Amino acid sequence: MITLKNLEKVYQTDEIETVALSNINLEIEKGEFVSVMGPSGCGKSTLLNMVGLLDVPTKGRLTIDSNEVEEWPDKKLAQFRNRKLGFIFQSFHLINDLPVLDNVELPLLYRKGISGKERSKRALEALKKVGLSARTKHYPSQLSGGQKQRVAIARAIVGRPDIILADEPTGNLDSKMGGEIMEILQNLNKNENTTILMVTHDEQLAKRTNRIVHLFDGMQVN
Amino acid sequence: MIRSIFRLMWRRKKSSFLMTLEIFISLLLLFALSTMVVNNINRYNEPLGFDYENVWVMEMNLRGGSHDGAGNKQLFDLLVNNIKSIPEVLEISNCSSNFPYDQSTRMTTLYNEGFRIGNADIISTDVNYVRTLNLRISEGRWYNAEDHVKNETPVVINRKLREKLFGNNPAIGKVFHSEKYVVVGVVDHFKIKGEFSEKPLMIFEMIKPERFQSTLMIRTNSAAGLAFEEQLYKLASSTAREWTIKLGKLAEYRSTSFRITWVPIVIFSSICGFLIINIILGLFGILLYNINNRKHEIGLRRSAGANKGNIYFQFMGEMLVLTTMGIAPGILIAVQFLLLKAFGIEPKIFLIAIIGSVLVIYFLVLISSFIPSRYASKIQPAVALHDK
């Protein structure tokens, strides 16, 4: 489903050339739950950005669902992200001035042909899945860290994506809340066959996934 | 999408209060300025009612002398005859000192069946005034020498006064103002204070034959220039040695009247201009600041499926909503002026001013939001998400 072949990412400034990723070869099957581990600065987030079509590789080939996406224009990439991908971030990235329901609805705002009523309905369903249906009118500042991340998961799944990309989703949470979030992700993977690529520093959490990819200095080490 | 932007901006109303207030004040100032400008343009486009080109004004100060003393009247008649003998002179007329465009005023309050209908400008003229200023008579005639034998003073009034006094009924031969005046004619228009003034209620009353007034209006052919002015001045000074003569062109009085109208508007426009520049820079700065503070949000929206255009319209939309929040109470206030027909200004002028001001404000907001919004749309999502 996701194929990375000889993927390379180099950040170039006037004076310095930084190799963020080098010669990455990876295949992730549909319904797989893969975790990416490695020390800080090894290129984990860069890898996630490449797969999430938020950044473009310097070299190599990236294929998602048999689509070679490197040459796609901005609009097509955005549409693909909107329909196929869901993102979860370490720092939640909720919009503090919007209530929970509106935060969850966000991806559907960029999808044509969905009425306001339908958006609310789907957002409510997503919030139910993460156990937050009673907090729709709360603002992010009124929620705990775990609740915020559950809102972020609801936002990631509201568009019913095939792939979820999670960048250290438990990084800002204590172990109990981290465990709860991990459980939600595992349920999504098992019950809805959602492919998940998760960056984590936590080996215990990584062990709960199907496969672990190790990165070091921008290269795969396993 | 729009609902989401409205909700977002409503939540941010406290942080954007000052900007909203500035937009609100700017709208009101712009509305006041637009009203003044539109009202003046509207008045300028109304018929003036007389010709000012090639008309000279001679103001005579008798230095305490009487306007009905036999000696002065003889001198006045001699002066008029001498001026008539100059080849360039086509018409000459005597009138009171409140000639067109002059700032001096002579008024009387008029009543109709006990109700006050307003203050009317009165100008005393002789029988030649109609030809000297090319007045257009729409009903009846101008007064003539035979009219002075009547008990009532013969007058010509303008249409506005005619309608107030007599409505659709015949006006010619009617008396008014405690039977002091009898109407012999009606002119459609005569804006004594010039193009930018409101249509007055106007009464032209006939000067009694034994009297004369302090101003002469002299219509000449187009050849009358500096040499004519010098000749006229010398002639007047030599004829009436004791009098002080002041000579000018009616067109020059018109220019002065224009300046009196436009100088306050120009000053007001400058203040508005500064405020508008302030708004443009303010919005520009606020939006750039917002964008830099909201890079995470831009990254998030991009990851959620927003393309560059969506990000561009998000920020443009927010500015338009902020502007709407500022101008909405401004429009409510402005509409009150329209409904109350404030300052005697026609509602359509207020309406044009409201629409114009709103469009100008929106246009300025679009201009000032364009560059920051484009900048936001070009931020790389991966960079935005990991911006510290």
HADDOCK unambig.tbl for C-alpha pairs under 7 A between the chains (distance, minus, plus):
assign (segid A and resid 49 and name CA) (segid B and resid 382 and name CA) 6.36 0.50 0.50
assign (segid A and resid 54 and name CA) (segid B and resid 303 and name CA) 6.88 0.50 0.50
assign (segid A and resid 54 and name CA) (segid B and resid 381 and name CA) 5.60 0.50 0.50
assign (segid A and resid 54 and name CA) (segid B and resid 382 and name CA) 5.30 0.50 0.50
assign (segid A and resid 55 and name CA) (segid B and resid 382 and name CA) 5.90 0.50 0.50
assign (segid A and resid 74 and name CA) (segid B and resid 307 and name CA) 6.29 0.50 0.50
assign (segid A and resid 75 and name CA) (segid B and resid 307 and name CA) 5.50 0.50 0.50
assign (segid A and resid 78 and name CA) (segid B and resid 302 and name CA) 6.98 0.50 0.50
assign (segid A and resid 78 and name CA) (segid B and resid 305 and name CA) 4.53 0.50 0.50
assign (segid A and resid 78 and name CA) (segid B and resid 306 and name CA) 5.77 0.50 0.50
assign (segid A and resid 78 and name CA) (segid B and resid 307 and name CA) 5.24 0.50 0.50
assign (segid A and resid 79 and name CA) (segid B and resid 305 and name CA) 5.69 0.50 0.50
assign (segid A and resid 81 and name CA) (segid B and resid 303 and name CA) 6.50 0.50 0.50
assign (segid A and resid 81 and name CA) (segid B and resid 304 and name CA) 6.56 0.50 0.50
assign (segid A and resid 81 and name CA) (segid B and resid 305 and name CA) 5.26 0.50 0.50
assign (segid A and resid 82 and name CA) (segid B and resid 304 and name CA) 5.42 0.50 0.50
assign (segid A and resid 82 and name CA) (segid B and resid 305 and name CA) 3.98 0.50 0.50
assign (segid A and resid 87 and name CA) (segid B and resid 303 and name CA) 6.85 0.50 0.50
assign (segid A and resid 93 and name CA) (segid B and resid 296 and name CA) 6.69 0.50 0.50
assign (segid A and resid 93 and name CA) (segid B and resid 297 and name CA) 6.86 0.50 0.50
assign (segid A and resid 93 and name CA) (segid B and resid 300 and name CA) 6.64 0.50 0.50
assign (segid A and resid 95 and name CA) (segid B and resid 297 and name CA) 6.82 0.50 0.50
assign (segid A and resid 97 and name CA) (segid B and resid 8 and name CA) 5.96 0.50 0.50
assign (segid A and resid 97 and name CA) (segid B and resid 11 and name CA) 5.84 0.50 0.50
assign (segid A and resid 98 and name CA) (segid B and resid 8 and name CA) 6.18 0.50 0.50
assign (segid A and resid 107 and name CA) (segid B and resid 304 and name CA) 4.74 0.50 0.50
assign (segid A and resid 107 and name CA) (segid B and resid 305 and name CA) 6.19 0.50 0.50
assign (segid A and resid 109 and name CA) (segid B and resid 1 and name CA) 5.92 0.50 0.50
assign (segid A and resid 110 and name CA) (segid B and resid 305 and name CA) 5.95 0.50 0.50
assign (segid A and resid 110 and name CA) (segid B and resid 306 and name CA) 5.87 0.50 0.50
